[in-house]
Amino acid sequence: QFQLVESGGGLVQPGGSLRLSCAASGSFFDYYSIVWFRQAPGKEREGISCISVTGGNISMYADSVKGRFTISRDSAKNTVYLQMNSLKPDDTAVYYCASEAGKCYSGSFAAGGMDYWGKGTLVTVSS
């Protein structure tokens, strides 16, 4: 079984930064792509970033976070990070990490395709 645990959420002022972590337990970590999703109150869950190493390093970003967020992966620690800079109030959401077997691809941001989910961590951007 593959388990995911998010951490690093909190309250930050607009323009500030946070780094989220997604720690995975289980086998064959490098076989899975890890995707960050977020869900704001009253809105649908949105895929925002994906990273995979199987078949070559791939990282992907949604337009809403491109240039502000950076995803990275430490295979020795079975952990994926999401560095979030220049945060805006619209970034306020519960952030989830999820995994899917294989590499990132055009359909990776579809929530229905994920195999495993973490429970989420809340990010609040407010002054």
Secondary structure, 3 states (H helix, E strand, C coil): CCEEEEECCEEECCCCCEEEEEEEECCCHHHEEEEEEEECCCCCCEEEEEEECCCCCEEEECCCCCCCEEEEEEHHHCEEEEEECCCCHHHCEEEEEEEEECCCCCCCCCHHHCCEECCCEEEEECC
